[in-house]
């Protein structure tokens, strides 16, 4: 974990973003890369929400994903036009409750109807061709790491930041791996990209849980969209115009709905966003920023950071190419 301390000025509220650190280090190029990554990450998150909702509501309502998307558009537009993000503050509690209910339901269904096999030979231990998709999804799950710059500033005891951050990432990683491994042991090679699809559609309780998680994601949509709309409004200097501001928000909602209809694969969307958008910010910019502000590093540390940056570039580019190939040829062996 690399921690550096530099003096730079944030926005009017004093908040320092990844873009500020990138601009301070690499000028407008660094800021542009960070801003682009943030916008595409947020929009990609919105698209993945819509794909997830459409797939699950198809089971509940018995209609096509297309009709689910179209029916959601007016609701999404109205929520996107609300500029005060604090109005959605309470939705985080709804999301947490829905997530706990969803995870509990998966465990209940798995242990009740599809318990893990004691014969480990029935499971595929390793698929090398799946690494590009795995890389993208893995990076996507940690997309909130862009907030660590601001979190460090907000802590009362900033000296404890590194230990708190390390503990949080280790804990989250362990939970992700445990949940993923257990789900694979439940359903084996039939494990779906959206785990709820493995729970069937005959149980009213399962359908209720699907509705709960979909509602939670629906009300989270405007919160995820907000950083992207704010950044684009700043770039286009549209904040002073109500007409242009609202037009941007409506167009972004329409754009995310269009992408969700055009690419109805949760796995492809999350993997591409992770590889294409998050990969650079997660693996390339941090070590380069560290090298720029810590010129007296030893040769081992310099090699490690340069190697991390090179790995980030190669992995992000290769994973993005594989995901794009999967869009046009979903039956390919790498998909």
C-alpha positions in Angstrom: 0.0 0.0 0.0 1.5 3.3 -1.1 0.8 6.5 1.0 2.2 9.9 0.1 1.6 13.3 1.6 1.5 16.3 -0.7 0.0 19.8 -0.4 -2.7 20.6 -2.9 -5.9 22.6 -3.0 -9.2 20.8 -3.5 -12.6 22.3 -4.5 -14.6 24.9 -2.8 -15.7 22.5 -0.1 -12.1 21.6 0.6 -12.6 18.0 -0.7 -9.7 16.6 -2.6 -10.6 14.1 -5.4 -8.5 11.7 -7.4 -8.7 14.2 -10.2 -7.0 16.8 -8.0 -4.1 14.5 -7.1 -3.7 13.5 -10.8 -3.8 17.1 -11.9 -1.2 18.1 -9.3 1.1 15.3 -10.5 0.5 15.1 -14.3 -1.3 18.3 -15.2 -4.4 18.3 -17.4 -3.6 14.9 -18.9 -3.8 13.2 -15.5 -6.9 15.0 -14.5 -8.5 14.1 -17.9 -7.7 10.4 -17.4 -9.1 10.4 -13.9 -12.2 12.3 -14.9 -12.9 10.0 -17.8 -12.4 6.9 -15.6 -14.8 8.3 -13.0 -17.5 9.1 -15.6 -17.3 5.8 -17.3 -17.2 3.9 -14.0 -20.3 5.6 -12.7 -22.2 5.2 -16.0 -21.1 1.6 -16.2 -22.3 1.0 -12.7 -25.7 2.4 -13.7 -25.8 0.1 -16.7 -25.0 -2.9 -14.6 -27.8 -2.0 -12.2 -30.3 -1.8 -15.0 -29.2 -5.1 -16.5 -29.4 -6.8 -13.1 -32.9 -5.3 -12.5 -34.2 -6.2 -15.9 -33.0 -9.8 -15.7 -34.6 -10.4 -12.3 -37.8 -8.5 -12.9 -38.3 -10.6 -16.1 -38.7 -13.6 -13.8 -41.0 -11.7 -11.4 -43.3 -9.9 -14.0 -43.0 -12.4 -16.9 -42.1 -9.7 -19.4 -39.0 -9.1 -21.6 -36.0 -7.2 -20.3 -36.7 -4.6 -23.0 -40.1 -3.8 -21.6 -38.6 -3.6 -18.0 -36.1 -1.1 -19.2 -38.6 1.1 -21.1 -41.0 1.1 -18.1 -38.2 2.2 -15.8 -37.1 5.1 -18.0 -39.7 7.7 -16.6 -38.9 6.7 -13.0 -35.1 6.9 -13.6 -35.5 10.3 -15.3 -37.5 11.8 -12.5 -35.0 10.6 -9.9 -32.0 11.8 -12.0 -33.5 15.4 -12.2 -33.3 15.6 -8.4 -30.0 17.4 -7.8 -29.9 17.1 -4.0 -28.2 13.8 -3.3 -29.1 14.0 0.4 -32.7 13.2 -0.5 -31.6 9.6 -1.2 -29.5 9.3 2.0 -31.8 6.9 3.6 -31.7 4.5 0.7 -28.3 3.1 1.8 -30.1 1.5 4.8 -32.6 -0.1 2.4 -29.8 -1.3 0.2 -27.9 -2.9 3.2 -31.1 -4.7 4.4 -31.8 -5.9 0.9 -28.2 -7.1 0.5 -28.3 -9.0 3.8 -31.7 -10.6 2.8 -30.3 -11.5 -0.6 -27.2 -13.2 0.7 -29.1 -15.0 3.4 -31.5 -16.3 0.7 -28.7 -17.6 -1.5 -27.2 -19.5 1.4 -30.6 -20.9 2.5 -31.4 -22.0 -1.0 -28.0 -23.4 -1.7 -27.7 -25.5 1.5 -31.4 -26.6 1.2 -31.7 -27.5 -2.4 -28.1 -27.7 -3.8 -25.7 -28.5 -1.0 -21.9 -28.5 -1.8 -20.5 -31.8 -3.1 -17.9 -33.6 -0.9 -16.2 -34.7 -4.1 -13.9 -31.8 -5.1 -13.1 -33.5 -8.4 -16.5 -32.5 -9.6 -15.5 -28.8 -9.6 -13.3 -27.1 -12.2 -10.3 -25.9 -10.2 -8.8 -23.4 -12.7 -9.7 -21.9 -16.0 -6.8 -19.9 -17.5 -9.0 -18.5 -20.3 -11.3 -16.9 -17.7 -8.6 -14.7 -16.3 -9.4 -11.6 -18.4 -13.0 -11.6 -17.4 -12.0 -12.3 -13.8 -9.6 -9.4 -13.8 -12.2 -6.9 -14.9 -14.9 -8.1 -12.5 -12.3 -8.2 -9.6 -11.3 -4.6 -10.2 -14.9 -3.5 -10.6 -15.7 -4.8 -7.1 -13.2 -2.4 -5.7 -14.3 0.6 -7.8 -15.0 2.6 -4.6 -11.3 2.8 -3.9 -11.3 6.2 -5.6 -12.9 7.6 -2.4 -9.9 6.7 -0.2 -8.3 10.1 -0.8 -11.2 11.9 0.7 -11.8 9.3 3.4 -8.2 9.8 4.7 -8.8 13.5 5.0 -12.1 13.0 6.9 -10.6 10.7 9.6 -10.1 12.1 13.1 -7.0 10.0 13.5 -5.4 10.1 10.1 -2.4 8.2 11.4 -4.6 5.1 11.6 -5.7 5.4 7.9 -3.3 2.7 6.5 -4.3 0.1 9.1 -8.0 0.8 8.7 -7.8 0.7 4.9 -5.8 -2.5 4.9 -8.2 -4.2 7.3 -11.2 -3.1 5.2 -9.7 -4.4 2.0 -8.6 -7.6 3.5 -12.0 -8.2 5.1 -13.9 -7.3 1.9 -11.6 -9.5 -0.2 -12.2 -12.4 2.2 -16.0 -11.9 2.0 -15.9 -11.8 -1.8 -13.8 -14.9 -2.1 -15.9 -16.8 0.4 -19.2 -15.9 -1.1 -18.0 -16.6 -4.7 -16.4 -20.0 -3.7 -19.5 -21.1 -1.8 -21.9 -20.1 -4.6 -19.7 -22.1 -7.0 -19.8 -25.1 -4.7 -23.6 -24.8 -4.6 -24.2 -24.7 -8.3 -20.9 -25.8 -10.0 -20.5 -25.0 -13.6 -24.1 -23.9 -13.8 -23.4 -20.9 -11.6 -25.0 -17.9 -13.4 -23.4 -14.5 -13.8 -26.4 -13.2 -11.7 -26.6 -15.6 -8.8 -30.4 -15.1 -8.4 -31.0 -16.9 -11.7 -29.8 -20.1 -9.9 -32.6 -19.8 -7.3 -35.5 -20.5 -9.7 -38.8 -18.7 -10.1 -41.2 -21.0 -8.3 -40.7 -19.8 -4.7 -42.7 -16.7 -3.8 -40.1 -15.8 -1.2 -37.3 -15.9 -3.7 -39.4 -13.6 -6.0 -40.0 -11.3 -3.1 -36.2 -11.1 -2.4 -35.6 -10.3 -6.1 -38.1 -7.5 -5.9 -36.4 -6.1 -2.7 -32.9 -6.1 -4.2 -34.2 -4.6 -7.5 -36.0 -1.8 -5.6 -32.8 -1.1 -3.6 -30.7 -0.9 -6.8 -33.3 1.3 -8.4 -33.2 4.0 -5.7 -29.4 3.7 -5.7 -29.3 4.5 -9.4 -29.5 8.4 -9.1 -26.7 8.3 -6.4 -24.4 6.4 -8.7 -25.3 8.6 -11.6 -24.8 11.9 -9.7 -21.0 12.1 -9.8 -21.0 11.6 -13.5 -23.6 14.3 -14.1 -21.8 16.7 -11.8 -18.5 16.2 -13.6 -20.0 16.5 -17.1 -21.9 19.7 -16.0 -18.7 21.2 -14.8 -16.8 20.3 -18.0 -19.6 21.8 -20.1 -20.2 24.7 -17.7 -23.9 23.8 -17.7 -24.6 24.1 -13.9 -25.9 27.7 -14.3 -28.5 26.7 -16.9 -31.4 24.6 -15.6 -32.4 23.6 -19.2 -28.9 22.4 -20.1 -28.4 20.7 -16.7 -31.7 18.8 -17.0 -31.0 17.9 -20.7 -27.7 16.4 -19.7 -29.3 14.3 -17.0 -32.1 13.1 -19.3 -29.6 12.2 -22.0 -27.4 10.3 -19.6 -30.4 8.2 -18.4 -31.3 7.5 -22.0 -27.7 6.5 -22.7 -27.5 4.1 -19.8 -30.9 2.5 -20.7 -29.7 2.2 -24.3 -26.5 0.4 -23.3 -28.3 -1.9 -20.9 -30.6 -2.9 -23.8 -27.8 -3.3 -26.3 -25.5 -5.2 -23.9 -27.8 -7.3 -21.7 -24.9 -9.2 -20.0 -24.2 -8.3 -16.4 -20.8 -10.2 -16.6 -19.7 -8.3 -19.7 -20.7 -4.9 -18.4 -19.0 -5.2 -15.0 -15.9 -6.8 -16.5 -15.5 -4.1 -19.1 -16.0 -1.2 -16.7 -13.5 -2.8 -14.3 -10.9 -3.4 -16.9 -11.3 -0.3 -19.1 -12.3 2.3 -16.5 -11.0 1.1 -13.1 -7.8 -0.7 -14.2 -5.9 2.5 -15.0 -7.0 4.3 -11.8 -6.3 1.3 -9.7 -3.0 0.0 -11.1 -1.4 2.7 -13.3 -1.9 6.2 -11.8 -1.3 5.3 -8.1 2.2 3.9 -8.6 3.2 6.6 -11.1 1.9 9.3 -8.6 3.9 7.6 -5.9 7.1 7.6 -8.0 6.6 11.2 -8.9 6.3 12.4 -5.3 8.9 10.0 -3.8 12.0 10.4 -6.0 14.4 8.9 -3.4 13.0 5.3 -3.5 15.3 2.4 -3.6 15.7 0.3 -6.8 13.5 -2.5 -5.5 10.6 -0.2 -4.7 11.0 1.7 -8.0 11.0 -1.6 -9.9 7.9 -2.8 -8.0 5.9 0.4 -8.8 6.9 0.5 -12.5 6.1 -3.2 -12.7 2.7 -2.5 -11.2 2.0 0.2 -13.7 3.0 -2.0 -16.6 0.9 -4.8 -15.3 -2.1 -2.4 -15.1 -1.7 -1.3 -18.7 -1.3 -4.8 -20.1 -4.0 -6.4 -18.0 -6.5 -3.5 -18.6 -5.9 -3.5 -22.4 -6.0 -7.3 -22.8 -9.0 -7.7 -20.6 -10.9 -4.9 -22.4 -10.2 -6.5 -25.8 -11.4 -9.9 -24.6 -14.6 -8.4 -23.2 -15.3 -6.5 -26.4 -14.7 -9.8 -28.3 -17.3 -11.5 -26.1 -19.9 -8.9 -27.0 -19.6 -9.9 -30.7 -19.0 -13.6 -30.0 -20.5 -14.7 -26.7 -19.8 -18.4 -27.4 -16.1 -17.9 -27.6 -14.0 -20.0 -25.2 -12.7 -16.9 -23.4 -16.2 -15.7 -22.5 
